[in-house]
Amino acid sequence: METKLIELYLLICRLYDTKPILKQQRLSNNHQPLFSDEELLTMYIFGHLQGHTTGRRIYDYIRHHWRVWFPAAPAYQAFNRRLNELAPAFELLIEQLLKSAAWQIQPADDRLIDSVPVMLARGTRANRGRVAPELADTGFCATKQQHYRGVKLHFIAARRSHRLPLPERIHLSQASQHDLATLRELSPQMPASSGLFADKAYFHSATEAAFKEHGSFLVACYKRHRNEPESNVPTLYNRFVSAIRQPLESLFNWLIQKTDLQNASRVRSSQGLKVHCYGKLAVACLLLTFYS
C-alpha cells in the first residue's frame, strides 16, 4: 500500500511539472506552503482509493493511519478550503490519464454516449435548492423518475470487450440541458464507419443524417411519437441498441459505487461541486487506466 501511495504522489508531481499553469495558482507570498498542493491531491485521491468518499472521512483516515507521510497536513477547514481551489488540477489529471490510456482504443471500436446525474437535492427539495447557481439547476432523472437539483456529466466512451468502457470525453452541463443538445455541442469527430450508440433521448433524424455525412453512424433507440401506435415501435431493434449500450450503464453503476459521485448533498459551493465531480472522476479514471 505504501508503494501505491508513492506511485500516486509521483504521478501527481509529474502532472505539476508538465503543466506550469497549475503552479501559477500560487503566484503569491505563500507560493511554497509547507503542505503542497501535490500532497493535498495525493491525500484526497488515496483516501478515495481506500474506500472513503467524503472529505471529512478522507481527512480523518489519513490523519489516523498515514500521518507520518503528511506531517504538515493543515486543519480540516484549511484542507477543505484549499481542496475547493484545485478543480483545474483534477480536470488536467483526468485529461492526462485518458490520454495515457488512448492506446487501448481502436478507431473501429464502437462508442457509447449517455449522462449520469449529480444531485445536490432531490424530490420535493429540488426546487428549494440554492447551491451553485452558476452550474446547477433543476432537471428530471428518468431512471429514478424524480426531479433533482444539480448537474449532469455526459460521457462518450469506447466499448471494450469484457471490460468497462473507457471514457474519451466528459462534459459537465446543467441538469435541465437535454442530452441531444449536449451532443450537438460536443460534435464528436467519430472515426469513419464507427457507431455511436445512444438511448432514445438522442433519437433525431437530422442529427443521424449529419453523422452519416461524416461517414459515421448515430444509432439511437427508436422514440415513439405522440399518438403513434405501440405496434410501430421496433422492439427488437431497441433491445439490440440497449444491449450494446449496457456496458456504459455498468460503468455508471461502478462509478457511483466506487466514488458516490451521484450524491452531492454535502456540497455548499460552485467550486465544491466542481471538485466533487472532477475529483471523483479523476479517481475513477485512475482505477480504469492504472488498476484495471
C-alpha positions as CSV (number, residue, x, y, z in Angstrom):
1,M,0.0,0.0,0.0
2,E,2.9,2.3,0.7
3,T,4.2,1.7,-2.8
4,K,0.8,2.7,-4.2
5,L,0.9,6.0,-2.2
6,I,4.4,6.8,-3.5
7,E,3.4,6.0,-7.1
8,L,0.3,8.2,-6.8
9,Y,2.4,11.1,-5.4
10,L,5.0,10.8,-8.2
11,L,2.2,10.7,-10.8
12,I,0.7,14.0,-9.5
13,C,4.2,15.6,-9.2
14,R,4.8,14.8,-12.9
15,L,1.5,16.4,-13.7
16,Y,2.5,19.6,-12.0
17,D,5.9,19.5,-13.6
18,T,4.4,19.2,-17.1
19,K,1.6,21.7,-16.6
20,P,3.1,25.0,-15.4
21,I,-0.3,26.6,-15.3
22,L,-1.1,24.7,-12.1
23,K,1.9,26.3,-10.4
24,Q,0.6,29.8,-11.4
25,Q,-2.2,29.3,-9.0
26,R,0.3,30.0,-6.3
27,L,1.9,33.3,-7.5
28,S,1.6,34.8,-4.1
29,N,3.6,35.3,-0.9
30,N,2.5,31.7,0.0
31,H,3.7,30.1,-3.2
32,Q,5.6,27.4,-1.4
33,P,3.5,26.2,1.5
34,L,4.7,23.6,3.9
35,F,1.9,21.3,2.8
36,S,2.0,21.3,-1.0
37,D,-0.9,21.1,-3.5
38,E,0.6,17.9,-4.7
39,E,0.4,16.3,-1.2
40,L,-3.2,17.6,-0.9
41,L,-4.3,15.9,-4.2
42,T,-2.5,12.7,-3.2
43,M,-4.2,12.7,0.2
44,Y,-7.7,13.2,-1.4
45,I,-7.2,10.5,-4.2
46,F,-5.5,8.0,-1.9
47,G,-8.4,8.3,0.6
48,H,-10.8,7.5,-2.2
49,L,-8.8,4.5,-3.3
50,Q,-9.2,3.2,0.3
51,G,-13.0,3.5,0.1
52,H,-13.6,6.9,1.8
53,T,-15.8,9.1,-0.3
54,T,-16.2,12.3,1.7
55,G,-13.6,15.0,2.5
56,R,-14.1,14.6,6.3
57,R,-13.7,10.8,6.2
58,I,-10.6,11.1,3.9
59,Y,-9.0,13.6,6.2
60,D,-9.7,11.6,9.4
61,Y,-8.4,8.4,7.7
62,I,-5.1,10.0,6.6
63,R,-4.6,11.7,10.0
64,H,-5.2,8.4,11.9
65,H,-3.3,6.0,9.6
66,W,-0.9,7.9,7.4
67,R,0.0,11.0,9.5
68,V,3.8,10.3,9.3
69,W,3.6,10.6,5.5
70,F,1.8,14.0,5.7
71,P,3.4,15.7,8.8
72,A,2.5,19.2,7.7
73,A,-1.2,18.5,6.9
74,P,-3.3,21.5,8.0
75,A,-6.5,21.5,10.0
76,Y,-9.6,20.1,8.2
77,Q,-11.0,23.6,7.5
78,A,-7.8,24.6,5.7
79,F,-7.6,21.3,3.9
80,N,-11.2,21.7,2.6
81,R,-10.8,25.3,1.6
82,R,-7.6,24.6,-0.4
83,L,-9.1,21.4,-1.9
84,N,-12.0,23.5,-3.4
85,E,-9.5,25.6,-5.3
86,L,-8.0,22.7,-7.1
87,A,-10.7,21.7,-9.6
88,P,-8.5,22.7,-12.6
89,A,-5.8,20.3,-11.4
90,F,-8.3,17.4,-11.3
91,E,-9.5,18.3,-14.8
92,L,-5.9,18.1,-16.1
93,L,-5.3,14.9,-14.3
94,I,-8.4,13.3,-16.0
95,E,-7.1,14.6,-19.3
96,Q,-3.6,13.1,-18.8
97,L,-5.0,9.7,-17.6
98,L,-7.3,9.4,-20.6
99,K,-4.5,10.3,-23.0
100,S,-2.2,7.7,-21.4
101,A,-4.9,5.1,-22.0
102,A,-5.8,6.0,-25.5
103,W,-3.7,3.2,-26.9
104,Q,-6.3,0.8,-25.6
105,I,-8.9,2.2,-28.0
106,Q,-9.1,1.2,-31.7
107,P,-10.6,3.5,-34.3
108,A,-13.1,0.8,-35.2
109,D,-14.4,0.4,-31.7
110,D,-18.0,1.4,-31.1
111,R,-18.6,4.4,-28.9
112,L,-21.3,4.8,-26.3
113,I,-22.9,8.0,-25.1
114,D,-25.1,8.9,-22.1
115,S,-25.2,11.1,-19.0
116,V,-25.3,10.5,-15.2
117,P,-27.0,13.0,-12.8
118,V,-25.1,14.5,-9.9
119,M,-27.7,15.5,-7.3
120,L,-27.4,18.4,-4.8
121,A,-31.1,17.9,-3.8
122,R,-33.9,15.6,-5.0
123,G,-37.6,15.2,-4.8
124,T,-39.6,18.0,-3.0
125,R,-36.3,19.7,-2.0
126,A,-35.1,20.2,-5.6
127,N,-36.9,23.5,-6.2
128,R,-35.7,24.9,-2.9
129,G,-32.0,24.4,-3.6
130,R,-29.8,27.4,-4.0
131,V,-26.3,25.9,-4.0
132,A,-24.0,26.6,-7.0
133,P,-26.5,28.7,-9.1
134,E,-23.8,29.2,-11.8
135,L,-23.6,25.5,-12.6
136,A,-26.7,23.7,-11.3
137,D,-30.4,23.9,-11.9
138,T,-33.5,21.6,-11.7
139,G,-33.8,18.6,-14.1
140,F,-35.6,15.3,-14.2
141,C,-33.9,11.9,-13.9
142,A,-35.9,9.4,-16.0
143,T,-34.1,6.4,-14.4
144,K,-35.2,7.3,-10.9
145,Q,-38.4,9.1,-12.0
146,Q,-37.8,12.2,-9.9
147,H,-36.8,15.8,-10.2
148,Y,-33.5,16.9,-8.8
149,R,-31.2,19.9,-8.5
150,G,-27.7,19.5,-9.7
151,V,-25.7,18.9,-12.9
152,K,-25.2,16.1,-15.5
153,L,-22.0,14.5,-16.5
154,H,-22.0,13.4,-20.2
155,F,-19.7,10.6,-21.3
156,I,-18.6,9.5,-24.7
157,A,-16.8,6.1,-24.1
158,A,-15.2,3.5,-26.2
159,R,-16.7,0.0,-25.8
160,R,-14.2,-2.7,-24.8
161,S,-14.6,-6.4,-24.9
162,H,-15.2,-7.9,-21.4
163,R,-14.1,-4.7,-19.7
164,L,-15.8,-1.4,-18.7
165,P,-15.9,1.2,-21.4
166,L,-13.1,3.7,-21.4
167,P,-14.2,7.4,-21.4
168,E,-12.9,9.6,-24.2
169,R,-14.8,12.8,-23.5
170,I,-16.5,14.0,-20.3
171,H,-18.7,17.1,-20.3
172,L,-20.5,18.9,-17.4
173,S,-23.8,20.6,-18.0
174,Q,-26.8,21.9,-16.1
175,A,-29.4,19.3,-15.1
176,S,-32.0,20.8,-17.4
177,Q,-29.9,20.6,-20.5
178,H,-31.2,18.0,-22.9
179,D,-28.8,15.2,-23.8
180,L,-29.3,15.8,-27.6
181,A,-28.3,19.5,-27.2
182,T,-25.1,18.4,-25.4
183,L,-24.3,16.0,-28.3
184,R,-24.6,18.9,-30.7
185,E,-22.3,21.0,-28.5
186,L,-19.7,18.3,-28.3
187,S,-19.9,17.5,-32.0
188,P,-17.6,14.4,-31.6
189,Q,-15.3,13.6,-34.5
190,M,-16.1,9.9,-34.9
191,P,-13.8,7.6,-36.9
192,A,-15.2,6.6,-40.3
193,S,-17.6,3.6,-40.2
194,S,-17.8,3.6,-36.4
195,G,-21.1,3.8,-34.5
196,L,-22.2,6.0,-31.6
197,F,-24.8,4.0,-29.6
198,A,-27.3,6.0,-27.6
199,D,-30.7,5.8,-25.8
200,K,-33.9,7.3,-27.2
201,A,-33.1,10.8,-25.8
202,Y,-30.7,11.1,-28.7
203,F,-33.2,9.9,-31.4
204,H,-33.3,12.7,-34.0
205,S,-33.4,12.2,-37.8
206,A,-31.4,15.3,-38.7
207,T,-28.6,14.5,-36.2
208,E,-28.4,11.0,-37.6
209,A,-28.1,12.3,-41.1
210,A,-25.3,14.7,-40.0
211,F,-23.4,11.8,-38.7
212,K,-23.8,9.9,-41.9
213,E,-22.5,12.8,-43.9
214,H,-19.2,12.4,-42.0
215,G,-19.0,8.7,-42.6
216,S,-20.1,7.5,-39.1
217,F,-23.4,6.5,-37.5
218,L,-25.6,7.6,-34.6
219,V,-27.5,4.6,-33.5
220,A,-30.2,5.5,-31.0
221,C,-33.2,3.6,-29.6
222,Y,-36.4,4.5,-31.5
223,K,-38.5,7.1,-29.7
224,R,-42.2,6.7,-30.2
225,H,-44.0,9.9,-31.3
226,R,-47.1,11.1,-29.6
227,N,-50.2,9.2,-30.6
228,E,-48.1,6.7,-32.6
229,P,-49.3,3.1,-32.3
230,E,-47.2,1.0,-30.0
231,S,-47.0,-1.6,-32.8
232,N,-44.9,0.8,-34.8
233,V,-42.0,0.6,-32.3
234,P,-39.2,-1.7,-33.4
235,T,-38.9,-3.6,-30.2
236,L,-36.1,-6.0,-31.3
237,Y,-34.1,-3.1,-32.7
238,N,-34.4,-1.2,-29.4
239,R,-33.3,-4.3,-27.5
240,F,-30.3,-4.6,-29.7
241,V,-29.2,-1.0,-29.1
242,S,-29.9,-1.3,-25.4
243,A,-27.7,-4.4,-25.2
244,I,-24.8,-2.6,-27.0
245,R,-25.2,0.3,-24.6
246,Q,-25.4,-1.8,-21.4
247,P,-21.7,-1.6,-20.6
248,L,-22.0,2.2,-20.2
249,E,-24.8,1.7,-17.6
250,S,-22.4,-0.8,-15.9
251,L,-19.7,2.0,-15.9
252,F,-22.1,4.4,-14.2
253,N,-23.1,1.9,-11.6
254,W,-19.5,1.1,-10.9
255,L,-18.6,4.8,-10.8
256,I,-21.4,5.5,-8.2
257,Q,-20.4,2.5,-6.1
258,K,-16.7,3.4,-6.0
259,T,-16.9,7.2,-5.5
260,D,-20.5,8.0,-4.5
261,L,-20.5,10.5,-7.4
262,Q,-24.3,10.9,-7.7
263,N,-24.7,12.1,-4.1
264,A,-23.6,15.8,-3.8
265,S,-25.8,16.7,-0.9
266,R,-22.9,17.9,1.2
267,V,-21.6,20.3,-1.4
268,R,-22.0,24.0,-0.4
269,S,-20.4,26.0,-3.3
270,S,-19.8,26.0,-7.0
271,Q,-16.1,25.3,-6.5
272,G,-17.0,22.4,-4.2
273,L,-19.4,21.0,-6.8
274,K,-16.6,21.1,-9.4
275,V,-14.2,19.3,-7.1
276,H,-16.9,16.8,-6.2
277,C,-17.4,15.9,-9.9
278,Y,-13.9,16.2,-11.3
279,G,-12.1,14.8,-8.2
280,K,-14.2,11.7,-8.1
281,L,-13.9,11.3,-11.9
282,A,-10.1,11.5,-11.5
283,V,-10.2,8.7,-9.0
284,A,-12.4,6.6,-11.4
285,C,-10.1,7.3,-14.4
286,L,-7.1,6.3,-12.3
287,L,-8.8,3.0,-11.4
288,L,-9.7,2.4,-15.0
289,T,-6.3,3.1,-16.5
290,F,-3.8,2.0,-13.9
291,Y,-5.5,-0.5,-11.7
292,S,-7.9,-2.3,-14.1
